[in-house]
Amino acid sequence: MIKNLHLALSSVVVFGAALLYGSNPSKILPLFFDFNVDNLELKNIFRAIMGLYIGFAVYWIVGITKSEYWRTATISNVIFMAGLAFGRIVSTILDGISIQYSIGLVLELIVMVWGIYNLKKESH
C-alpha cells in the first residue's frame, strides 16, 4: 500500500486540478487567477488540459489496482511531475516567483523524487 501512496495522492490532486481547469473555465478560473477565459480557443485549451490530467489520473489508479501496470504508471507519474516542475522552474527564471505555484513546484519535486525512490526500491 505504501508504494502506491504517491500514485494515489497524485491521482486525487491531478483529478481535482483537472476539474478546476476544465469543468467551467470561464466561471471558475477567474475566481483563482487574474484573467478571464472568454474565448473558444482558451476554453478548448483548458478542457484539453482537463482531459490530459484525467487520463493520467486514471492511468495511475490502474497502476494501483493492477500490479502489472504499477511500474509504467509510476514512470509516467515521475515524467508528469518532472514536466510540471520543469515548466514552473522555467517560468520562475523567466517570469519571476509565483507564490501561488511555489508550493506546487515543491510538491511536484517531492512526488517526482518519491516516485524515483519507489522505482529504485522496487527494482531491488
Backbone as CSV, one residue per row, in Angstrom:
resi,resn,N_x,N_y,N_z,CA_x,CA_y,CA_z,C_x,C_y,C_z
1,MET,0.828,-1.209,0.000,0.000,0.000,0.000,0.861,1.257,0.000
2,ILE,1.937,1.272,0.787,2.787,2.456,0.868,3.380,2.789,-0.501
3,LYS,3.746,1.766,-1.275,4.353,2.031,-2.588,3.357,2.666,-3.554
4,ASN,2.076,2.569,-3.273,1.040,3.157,-4.125,0.616,4.560,-3.689
5,LEU,1.089,4.994,-2.537,0.604,6.251,-1.979,0.906,7.446,-2.878
6,HIS,2.091,7.471,-3.504,2.405,8.599,-4.385,1.469,8.632,-5.591
7,LEU,1.080,7.457,-6.087,0.141,7.415,-7.210,-1.262,7.835,-6.767
8,ALA,-1.666,7.394,-5.583,-2.999,7.734,-5.076,-3.123,9.238,-4.830
9,LEU,-2.135,9.811,-4.145,-2.177,11.249,-3.877,-2.137,12.050,-5.174
10,SER,-1.269,11.640,-6.094,-1.182,12.321,-7.385,-2.508,12.260,-8.124
11,SER,-3.151,11.106,-8.105,-4.431,10.941,-8.797,-5.481,11.898,-8.263
12,VAL,-5.577,11.979,-6.955,-6.584,12.850,-6.341,-6.312,14.316,-6.664
13,VAL,-5.065,14.746,-6.491,-4.727,16.151,-6.714,-4.858,16.522,-8.189
14,VAL,-4.355,15.666,-9.075,-4.394,15.970,-10.506,-5.831,15.917,-11.025
15,PHE,-6.634,14.990,-10.518,-8.041,14.955,-10.919,-8.752,16.231,-10.470
16,GLY,-8.474,16.685,-9.250,-9.060,17.935,-8.763,-8.630,19.130,-9.609
17,ALA,-7.334,19.175,-9.953,-6.837,20.261,-10.810,-7.501,20.204,-12.177
18,ALA,-7.727,19.005,-12.684,-8.394,18.850,-13.981,-9.775,19.486,-13.956
19,LEU,-10.519,19.204,-12.901,-11.861,19.781,-12.791,-11.795,21.291,-12.617
20,LEU,-10.814,21.768,-11.871,-10.645,23.208,-11.690,-10.375,23.889,-13.022
21,TYR,-9.466,23.314,-13.809,-9.079,23.930,-15.071,-10.142,23.803,-16.156
22,GLY,-10.847,22.686,-16.180,-11.658,22.421,-17.352,-13.148,22.317,-17.208
23,SER,-13.661,22.143,-16.003,-15.105,21.907,-15.901,-15.912,23.105,-16.373
24,ASN,-15.525,24.303,-15.965,-16.187,25.523,-16.427,-15.172,26.657,-16.359
25,PRO,-14.213,26.659,-17.282,-13.090,27.600,-17.169,-13.483,29.070,-17.145
26,SER,-14.550,29.443,-17.843,-14.919,30.862,-17.863,-15.515,31.326,-16.538
27,LYS,-16.008,30.410,-15.725,-16.581,30.769,-14.423,-15.601,30.521,-13.277
28,ILE,-14.872,29.413,-13.325,-14.038,29.002,-12.190,-12.668,29.679,-12.194
29,LEU,-11.997,29.719,-13.335,-10.623,30.233,-13.361,-10.491,31.695,-12.945
30,PRO,-11.415,32.585,-13.314,-11.279,33.963,-12.842,-11.347,34.097,-11.309
31,LEU,-11.942,33.127,-10.638,-12.000,33.164,-9.176,-10.630,32.911,-8.546
32,PHE,-9.778,32.140,-9.238,-8.476,31.750,-8.695,-7.309,32.510,-9.310
33,PHE,-7.492,32.992,-10.531,-6.401,33.628,-11.269,-6.845,34.996,-11.769
34,ASP,-5.904,35.794,-12.121,-6.188,37.161,-12.542,-6.356,37.260,-14.065
35,PHE,-7.221,36.427,-14.627,-7.518,36.510,-16.053,-8.876,35.880,-16.331
36,ASN,-9.446,36.262,-17.460,-10.734,35.723,-17.884,-10.533,34.743,-19.031
37,VAL,-11.349,33.729,-19.044,-11.349,32.764,-20.139,-12.642,33.009,-20.901
38,ASP,-12.544,33.858,-21.915,-13.772,34.265,-22.576,-13.811,33.975,-24.072
39,ASN,-12.800,33.262,-24.588,-12.924,32.882,-25.995,-12.840,31.360,-26.142
40,LEU,-13.320,30.892,-27.243,-13.442,29.459,-27.503,-12.096,28.744,-27.441
41,GLU,-11.044,29.360,-27.967,-9.734,28.714,-28.010,-9.179,28.481,-26.602
42,LEU,-9.324,29.461,-25.720,-8.872,29.275,-24.339,-9.675,28.193,-23.628
43,LYS,-10.984,28.192,-23.825,-11.815,27.145,-23.227,-11.371,25.777,-23.727
44,ASN,-11.080,25.690,-25.023,-10.639,24.429,-25.606,-9.309,23.973,-25.007
45,ILE,-8.377,24.892,-24.838,-7.074,24.551,-24.253,-7.247,24.024,-22.830
46,PHE,-8.036,24.722,-22.020,-8.203,24.292,-20.640,-8.964,22.973,-20.536
47,ARG,-9.889,22.735,-21.436,-10.597,21.450,-21.403,-9.708,20.322,-21.921
48,ALA,-8.806,20.632,-22.843,-7.830,19.633,-23.281,-6.887,19.277,-22.128
49,ILE,-6.458,20.290,-21.371,-5.624,20.036,-20.195,-6.390,19.169,-19.205
50,MET,-7.684,19.459,-19.021,-8.517,18.649,-18.145,-8.508,17.184,-18.593
51,GLY,-8.682,16.960,-19.881,-8.700,15.587,-20.396,-7.370,14.888,-20.205
52,LEU,-6.286,15.601,-20.452,-4.958,15.039,-20.252,-4.733,14.679,-18.786
53,TYR,-5.076,15.565,-17.891,-4.911,15.314,-16.461,-5.779,14.134,-16.006
54,ILE,-7.011,14.081,-16.456,-7.887,12.964,-16.068,-7.333,11.649,-16.611
55,GLY,-6.838,11.666,-17.853,-6.253,10.454,-18.422,-5.098,9.924,-17.583
56,PHE,-4.206,10.806,-17.165,-3.090,10.369,-16.319,-3.586,9.894,-14.962
57,ALA,-4.515,10.614,-14.354,-5.036,10.206,-13.044,-5.653,8.815,-13.118
58,VAL,-6.392,8.550,-14.177,-6.998,7.221,-14.351,-5.914,6.159,-14.518
59,TYR,-4.876,6.469,-15.301,-3.802,5.500,-15.506,-3.066,5.203,-14.204
60,TRP,-2.868,6.210,-13.370,-2.208,5.972,-12.094,-3.070,5.102,-11.189
61,ILE,-4.385,5.253,-11.267,-5.283,4.376,-10.499,-5.198,2.945,-11.031
62,VAL,-5.112,2.806,-12.347,-4.909,1.482,-12.941,-3.610,0.873,-12.396
63,GLY,-2.562,1.672,-12.294,-1.288,1.196,-11.749,-1.400,0.742,-10.306
64,ILE,-2.293,1.351,-9.558,-2.524,0.936,-8.171,-3.288,-0.378,-8.126
65,THR,-4.289,-0.518,-8.971,-5.181,-1.681,-8.905,-4.666,-2.896,-9.659
66,LYS,-3.792,-2.691,-10.637,-3.248,-3.797,-11.426,-1.722,-3.718,-11.355
67,SER,-1.144,-4.641,-10.597,0.293,-4.573,-10.313,1.165,-4.612,-11.567
68,GLU,0.683,-5.214,-12.636,1.490,-5.270,-13.860,1.648,-3.896,-14.515
69,TYR,0.831,-2.929,-14.124,0.928,-1.577,-14.658,1.601,-0.599,-13.682
70,TRP,1.946,-1.068,-12.497,2.487,-0.172,-11.474,3.753,0.536,-11.955
71,ARG,4.687,-0.193,-12.529,5.965,0.404,-12.938,5.759,1.493,-14.004
72,THR,4.998,1.191,-15.047,4.805,2.189,-16.105,3.960,3.363,-15.608
73,ALA,3.010,3.092,-14.716,2.227,4.183,-14.132,3.133,5.088,-13.298
74,THR,4.053,4.490,-12.563,4.975,5.275,-11.748,5.941,6.063,-12.625
75,ILE,6.430,5.451,-13.692,7.307,6.176,-14.626,6.551,7.362,-15.227
76,SER,5.302,7.151,-15.627,4.532,8.260,-16.209,4.283,9.347,-15.166
77,ASN,4.100,8.957,-13.918,3.902,9.919,-12.842,5.165,10.756,-12.619
78,VAL,6.312,10.105,-12.627,7.584,10.813,-12.462,7.781,11.800,-13.614
79,ILE,7.529,11.366,-14.835,7.690,12.239,-16.002,6.698,13.406,-15.946
80,PHE,5.464,13.123,-15.569,4.430,14.159,-15.459,4.846,15.218,-14.440
81,MET,5.252,14.772,-13.251,5.640,15.708,-12.199,6.912,16.472,-12.581
82,ALA,7.859,15.782,-13.206,9.088,16.444,-13.648,8.781,17.492,-14.711
83,GLY,7.864,17.183,-15.610,7.481,18.140,-16.642,6.831,19.377,-16.061
84,LEU,5.926,19.182,-15.097,5.309,20.337,-14.438,6.358,21.162,-13.699
85,ALA,7.224,20.477,-12.953,8.260,21.185,-12.195,9.200,21.941,-13.134
86,PHE,9.595,21.317,-14.232,10.474,21.970,-15.199,9.830,23.246,-15.744
87,GLY,8.563,23.143,-16.118,7.852,24.309,-16.630,7.765,25.419,-15.603
88,ARG,7.541,25.070,-14.351,7.462,26.087,-13.292,8.835,26.714,-13.026
89,ILE,9.886,25.908,-13.115,11.238,26.443,-12.932,11.571,27.417,-14.063
90,VAL,11.250,27.034,-15.291,11.477,27.939,-16.428,10.696,29.228,-16.219
91,SER,9.443,29.120,-15.802,8.621,30.302,-15.568,9.198,31.160,-14.448
92,THR,9.688,30.526,-13.400,10.289,31.275,-12.297,11.503,32.062,-12.782
93,ILE,12.321,31.429,-13.604,13.517,32.098,-14.130,13.138,33.240,-15.069
94,LEU,12.201,32.989,-15.968,11.855,33.972,-16.990,10.841,35.024,-16.535
95,ASP,9.913,34.606,-15.653,8.784,35.469,-15.308,8.800,35.982,-13.876
96,GLY,9.523,35.312,-13.000,9.542,35.683,-11.588,8.862,34.628,-10.733
97,ILE,8.934,34.833,-9.441,8.407,33.860,-8.480,6.897,34.020,-8.340
98,SER,6.201,32.908,-8.484,4.759,32.869,-8.252,4.529,32.223,-6.887
99,ILE,4.095,33.022,-5.947,3.814,32.479,-4.618,2.754,31.386,-4.713
100,GLN,1.759,31.615,-5.554,0.648,30.673,-5.709,1.141,29.306,-6.174
101,TYR,2.144,29.275,-7.056,2.596,27.999,-7.603,3.897,27.485,-7.012
102,SER,4.530,28.248,-6.114,5.763,27.776,-5.489,5.524,26.521,-4.667
103,ILE,4.396,26.459,-3.973,4.051,25.254,-3.202,3.865,24.083,-4.150
104,GLY,3.201,24.324,-5.275,3.019,23.272,-6.279,4.345,22.761,-6.794
105,LEU,5.275,23.660,-7.050,6.606,23.262,-7.522,7.288,22.351,-6.512
106,VAL,7.262,22.733,-5.255,7.891,21.915,-4.216,7.220,20.542,-4.139
107,LEU,5.898,20.513,-4.158,5.177,19.236,-4.078,5.433,18.366,-5.308
108,GLU,5.501,18.975,-6.485,5.796,18.205,-7.703,7.189,17.589,-7.632
109,LEU,8.152,18.345,-7.132,9.507,17.799,-6.984,9.540,16.670,-5.957
110,ILE,8.794,16.827,-4.874,8.731,15.769,-3.849,8.131,14.500,-4.429
111,VAL,7.013,14.617,-5.136,6.362,13.432,-5.711,7.261,12.795,-6.775
112,MET,7.949,13.607,-7.555,8.874,13.085,-8.564,9.968,12.258,-7.898
113,VAL,10.603,12.800,-6.875,11.669,12.084,-6.166,11.107,10.849,-5.471
114,TRP,9.926,10.955,-4.902,9.268,9.835,-4.246,9.024,8.701,-5.238
115,GLY,8.565,9.037,-6.424,8.345,8.025,-7.455,9.643,7.363,-7.879
116,ILE,10.703,8.160,-8.056,12.011,7.596,-8.415,12.498,6.668,-7.308
117,TYR,12.340,7.090,-6.071,12.723,6.252,-4.926,11.962,4.926,-4.954
118,ASN,10.649,4.994,-5.177,9.843,3.764,-5.215,10.263,2.852,-6.371
119,LEU,10.604,3.432,-7.510,11.068,2.626,-8.643,12.376,1.918,-8.309
120,LYS,13.300,2.639,-7.685,14.574,2.027,-7.310,14.386,0.969,-6.239
121,LYS,13.536,1.251,-5.273,13.262,0.286,-4.199,12.620,-0.983,-4.757
122,GLU,11.723,-0.817,-5.697,11.018,-1.963,-6.303,11.956,-2.794,-7.162
123,SER,12.973,-2.148,-7.760,13.917,-2.867,-8.613,14.841,-3.776,-7.821
124,HIS,15.047,-3.447,-6.538,15.963,-4.238,-5.717,15.254,-5.301,-5.001
